[in-house]
Amino acid sequence: MALFSKVGAREEFPLGPEIDSISIQGFNGGIVWLPEDGGEPRIVAEKEVRGLSLGGLEQILADLKIERDVSDGKIALRSVSPVKGFGINAQVSFTVYASPDRIRAFQGTTSNGVISVEAASRGKLDLRTSNGRIMLNSGQGEVQARTSNGRIEFGSLALEGRSSLRTSNGRITGQVKFAPDGRYTFETSNGNIELRIPQDSPGSFQARTSNGHIKFEVGETQLNGRKEAVLQRSDNPEVLLSTSNGNINVIGY
């Protein structure tokens, strides 16, 4: 059996008191946002290169650059994939240590990896990955979450604005509240949508599934068994729920 060799390196980027916006663009690695851990606010980048032979890996690691730009209270990090040969894998994983009270906007993009926000965010989130799940602990604000292959899970969100959570293959599940003047979209091609919302939630709920059923039990609004429905509890907000292959369950608490 072939044995892989690997080399790695670590870089840290401090977050000064003027920073209130973070943008990370990575590839082949996860992005995690944690609350402060007692140390200084910072972003830690873990770089790794693997291959069947140790020869040349150090040079590829040296070529694995992270571009940094700081302006107008925003730090932007972008990992640049090095030229690599057959059988060599390179990745960068980012961990952010920052209090959610000071960050008004957080953007994370990666091609292959998990995105996890464990801090209780208070602002805009823009999260995108091609192959990996997206997990949110709790937060309030406008959220854009998109993955091609992976589930989207969240603990408790208070959504605002024009928020959307979309995946091609995976379920969407969590507890959510809606600000009254927004438009909220939950969409998956293959998977269930399972939401818990307050019993007194207002809104116009439009739900559709091609292969599955809709269950909606919120306050006095009760529905079970249809494939398409508009449930008008009030004019606003608009809530759109769509899946091609899966069930839609919206339950009040």
NUMI-518644 format. One record per residue (C-alpha): y, z, x; residue in one letter. Coordinates in nm, 4 decimals, decimal comma, always signed. Example, Ala and Ser with C-alpha at 12.3 -4.5 7.8 and 13.67 -1.06 7.14 Angstrom:
<pts>
y z x code
-0,4500 +0,7800 +1,2300 A
-0,1060 +0,7140 +1,3670 S
</pts>
This chain:
<pts>
y z x code
+0,0000 +0,0000 +0,0000 M
+0,3434 -0,0969 +0,1369 A
+0,5710 +0,1916 +0,2302 L
+0,9435 +0,1628 +0,1756 F
+1,1963 +0,2799 +0,4288 S
+1,5366 +0,3979 +0,3158 K
+1,8740 +0,4920 +0,4571 V
+2,1640 +0,6553 +0,2793 G
+2,5195 +0,7745 +0,3134 A
+2,7648 +0,9820 +0,1136 R
+3,1350 +0,9362 +0,0528 E
+3,3767 +1,1650 -0,1270 E
+3,7053 +1,0730 -0,2921 F
+3,9403 +1,3612 -0,3796 P
+4,1167 +1,3693 -0,7141 L
+4,4698 +1,4906 -0,6571 G
+4,6692 +1,6651 -0,9315 P
+4,8469 +1,3382 -1,0151 E
+4,5199 +1,1681 -1,1197 I
+4,4633 +1,1552 -1,4958 D
+4,2706 +0,8283 -1,5218 S
+3,9435 +0,7248 -1,3546 I
+3,7812 +0,3827 -1,3298 S
+3,4417 +0,3302 -1,1616 I
+3,2665 -0,0028 -1,1220 Q
+2,9207 +0,0215 -0,9718 G
+2,5855 -0,1544 -0,9660 F
+2,2206 -0,0460 -0,9519 N
+2,3011 +0,3198 -0,9940 G
+2,4088 +0,5810 -1,2440 G
+2,7481 +0,7279 -1,3268 I
+2,7724 +1,0962 -1,4191 V
+3,0828 +1,2957 -1,5155 W
+3,0435 +1,6714 -1,4793 L
+3,2979 +1,9493 -1,5309 P
+3,4386 +2,1109 -1,2193 E
+3,1735 +2,2988 -1,0222 D
+3,4001 +2,5464 -0,8438 G
+3,4916 +2,2985 -0,5724 G
+3,7856 +2,0616 -0,5567 E
+3,8010 +1,7810 -0,8150 P
+3,6396 +1,4751 -0,6589 R
+3,4138 +1,1739 -0,6960 I
+3,0954 +1,1668 -0,4872 V
+2,9336 +0,8319 -0,4110 A
+2,5718 +0,8307 -0,2924 E
+2,4782 +0,5022 -0,1245 K
+2,1173 +0,4041 -0,0623 E
+1,9373 +0,1010 +0,0782 V
+1,5588 +0,0569 +0,0592 R
+1,3318 -0,2006 +0,2174 G
+0,9839 -0,2626 +0,3516 L
+1,1154 -0,2384 +0,7062 S
+1,3773 -0,0112 +0,8566 L
+1,5126 -0,2978 +1,0604 G
+1,8473 -0,4172 +0,9325 G
+1,8867 -0,1485 +0,6662 L
+2,1557 +0,0381 +0,8610 E
+2,3685 -0,2759 +0,8793 Q
+2,3277 -0,3428 +0,5086 I
+2,4288 +0,0172 +0,4406 L
+2,7374 -0,0307 +0,6576 A
+2,8229 -0,3429 +0,4572 D
+2,7899 -0,1542 +0,1277 L
+3,1589 -0,0876 +0,0773 K
+3,3437 +0,1111 -0,1854 I
+3,6918 -0,0206 -0,2527 E
+3,9508 +0,2381 -0,3541 R
+4,2863 +0,1936 -0,5245 D
+4,5222 +0,4655 -0,6414 V
+4,8376 +0,3930 -0,8383 S
+5,0304 +0,5348 -1,1340 D
+4,7990 +0,8321 -1,1769 G
+4,4831 +0,6208 -1,1775 K
+4,2030 +0,6050 -0,9220 I
+3,9796 +0,2972 -0,9281 A
+3,6580 +0,2741 -0,7260 L
+3,4549 -0,0440 -0,6963 R
+3,1279 -0,0750 -0,5083 S
+3,0715 -0,4131 -0,3432 V
+2,7119 -0,5346 -0,3148 S
+2,6220 -0,6419 +0,0408 P
+2,4341 -0,9572 +0,1322 V
+2,0695 -0,8543 +0,1500 K
+1,7363 -1,0215 +0,2061 G
+1,4174 -1,0392 +0,0041 F
+1,2578 -0,7036 -0,0774 G
+1,5722 -0,4997 -0,0124 I
+1,7369 -0,2886 -0,2804 N
+2,0843 -0,1375 -0,2587 A
+2,2470 +0,1024 -0,5015 Q
+2,5389 +0,3391 -0,5416 V
+2,5363 +0,6419 -0,7729 S
+2,8610 +0,8139 -0,8656 F
+2,9138 +1,1758 -0,9707 T
+3,2557 +1,2843 -1,0944 V
+3,3592 +1,6494 -1,0811 Y
+3,6745 +1,6901 -1,2893 A
+3,7983 +1,9056 -1,5741 S
+3,8143 +1,7043 -1,8979 P
+4,1491 +1,8695 -1,9754 D
+4,3216 +1,6655 -1,7059 R
+4,1549 +1,3247 -1,7576 I
+4,3054 +1,1147 -2,0372 R
+4,1014 +0,7989 -1,9687 A
+3,7593 +0,7432 -1,8103 F
+3,6019 +0,4038 -1,7515 Q
+3,2534 +0,3564 -1,6094 G
+3,0709 +0,0266 -1,5582 T
+2,7350 -0,0326 -1,3896 T
+2,4768 -0,3086 -1,4030 S
+2,1573 -0,1032 -1,3863 N
+2,1785 +0,2686 -1,4401 G
+2,2340 +0,5602 -1,6724 V
+2,5833 +0,6685 -1,7746 I
+2,6106 +1,0371 -1,8640 S
+2,9260 +1,2253 -1,9662 V
+2,8486 +1,5949 -1,9625 E
+3,2122 +1,7024 -1,9614 A
+3,3713 +1,7592 -2,3034 A
+3,6016 +1,4581 -2,2830 S
+3,9487 +1,4595 -2,4409 R
+4,0721 +1,1035 -2,4297 G
+3,9558 +0,7440 -2,4045 K
+3,6050 +0,6607 -2,2854 L
+3,4968 +0,3084 -2,1928 D
+3,1304 +0,3061 -2,0818 L
+2,9224 -0,0035 -2,0107 R
+2,5809 -0,0582 -1,8526 T
+2,3390 -0,3497 -1,8680 S
+2,0090 -0,1647 -1,8349 N
+2,0221 +0,2069 -1,8983 G
+2,0953 +0,4686 -2,1584 R
+2,4342 +0,6221 -2,2365 I
+2,4520 +0,9958 -2,3054 M
+2,7552 +1,1934 -2,4201 L
+2,7589 +1,5697 -2,4509 N
+3,0667 +1,6240 -2,6669 S
+3,4196 +1,4985 -2,6888 G
+3,7179 +1,3828 -2,8908 Q
+3,8983 +1,0514 -2,8727 G
+3,8395 +0,6781 -2,8763 E
+3,4991 +0,5756 -2,7391 V
+3,3671 +0,2359 -2,6377 Q
+3,0001 +0,2557 -2,5343 A
+2,7893 -0,0533 -2,4686 R
+2,4451 -0,1065 -2,3154 T
+2,2068 -0,3999 -2,3320 S
+1,8789 -0,2126 -2,2964 N
+1,8892 +0,1591 -2,3634 G
+1,9576 +0,4213 -2,6219 R
+2,2917 +0,5868 -2,6964 I
+2,2750 +0,9604 -2,7621 E
+2,5504 +1,2149 -2,8141 F
+2,5780 +1,5820 -2,8997 G
+2,8977 +1,6157 -3,1034 S
+3,1781 +1,3608 -3,1094 L
+3,5103 +1,3540 -3,2949 A
+3,5886 +0,9838 -3,2915 L
+3,9338 +0,8290 -3,3172 E
+4,0905 +0,4836 -3,3152 G
+3,8640 +0,1781 -3,3069 R
+3,5539 +0,3326 -3,1556 S
+3,2279 +0,1438 -3,1172 S
+2,8792 +0,2285 -2,9912 L
+2,6555 -0,0727 -2,9377 R
+2,3169 -0,1405 -2,7806 T
+2,0784 -0,4337 -2,7965 S
+1,7551 -0,2364 -2,7638 N
+1,7560 +0,1338 -2,8416 G
+1,8423 +0,3955 -3,0971 R
+2,1837 +0,5482 -3,1645 I
+2,1794 +0,9161 -3,2565 T
+2,4067 +1,2192 -3,2711 G
+2,6527 +1,4322 -3,4685 Q
+2,9933 +1,2814 -3,5410 V
+3,3246 +1,3345 -3,7190 K
+3,5692 +1,0563 -3,7999 F
+3,9481 +1,0664 -3,7847 A
+4,0791 +0,9311 -4,1169 P
+4,2747 +0,6330 -3,9824 D
+4,0089 +0,4685 -3,7631 G
+3,7418 +0,2020 -3,7665 R
+3,4001 +0,2971 -3,6290 Y
+3,1061 +0,0713 -3,5447 T
+2,7446 +0,1671 -3,4702 F
+2,5279 -0,1333 -3,3910 E
+2,1832 -0,1953 -3,2432 T
+1,9427 -0,4862 -3,2603 S
+1,6191 -0,2911 -3,2206 N
+1,6294 +0,0774 -3,3043 G
+1,7222 +0,3403 -3,5584 N
+2,0719 +0,4702 -3,6279 I
+2,0608 +0,8432 -3,7009 E
+2,3901 +1,0240 -3,7646 L
+2,4822 +1,3700 -3,8875 R
+2,8303 +1,3935 -4,0408 I
+3,0204 +1,6642 -4,2360 P
+2,9334 +1,6823 -4,6043 Q
+3,2977 +1,6195 -4,6996 D
+3,3404 +1,3148 -4,4759 S
+3,5693 +1,0531 -4,6338 P
+3,5348 +0,6835 -4,5684 G
+3,3978 +0,3455 -4,6621 S
+3,0471 +0,3194 -4,5196 F
+2,8970 -0,0285 -4,4842 Q
+2,5304 -0,0227 -4,3797 A
+2,2887 -0,3080 -4,3178 R
+1,9360 -0,3455 -4,1779 T
+1,7071 -0,6496 -4,1725 S
+1,3765 -0,4690 -4,1255 N
+1,4046 -0,1074 -4,2322 G
+1,5713 +0,1084 -4,4958 H
+1,8953 +0,2978 -4,5504 I
+1,9041 +0,6693 -4,6234 K
+2,2463 +0,8222 -4,6956 F
+2,2692 +1,1845 -4,8081 E
+2,6232 +1,3169 -4,7725 V
+2,7622 +1,5490 -5,0379 G
+2,7103 +1,3910 -5,3790 E
+2,6614 +1,0437 -5,2311 T
+2,2886 +0,9839 -5,2274 Q
+2,1019 +0,6637 -5,1470 L
+1,7497 +0,5962 -5,0231 N
+1,5576 +0,2753 -4,9770 G
+1,7943 -0,0212 -4,9733 R
+1,8543 -0,2713 -4,6901 K
+2,2266 -0,3177 -4,7499 E
+2,4857 -0,0927 -4,9095 A
+2,8567 -0,0129 -4,9324 V
+2,9185 +0,3554 -5,0011 L
+3,2808 +0,4089 -5,0989 Q
+3,3755 +0,7732 -5,0617 R
+3,7390 +0,6780 -4,9915 S
+3,9314 +0,3782 -4,8581 D
+3,9547 +0,5093 -4,5021 N
+3,8154 +0,5283 -4,2437 P
+3,5867 +0,2268 -4,2183 E
+3,2393 +0,2978 -4,0809 V
+3,0093 +0,0059 -4,0016 L
+2,6379 +0,0618 -3,9356 L
+2,4049 -0,2230 -3,8473 S
+2,0538 -0,2711 -3,7067 T
+1,8136 -0,5625 -3,7174 S
+1,4881 -0,3732 -3,6685 N
+1,5169 -0,0084 -3,7616 G
+1,6251 +0,2469 -4,0180 N
+1,9715 +0,3854 -4,0856 I
+1,9852 +0,7573 -4,1672 N
+2,3163 +0,9325 -4,2348 V
+2,2748 +1,2982 -4,3280 I
+2,5452 +1,5523 -4,4145 G
+2,5664 +1,8969 -4,2601 Y
</pts>
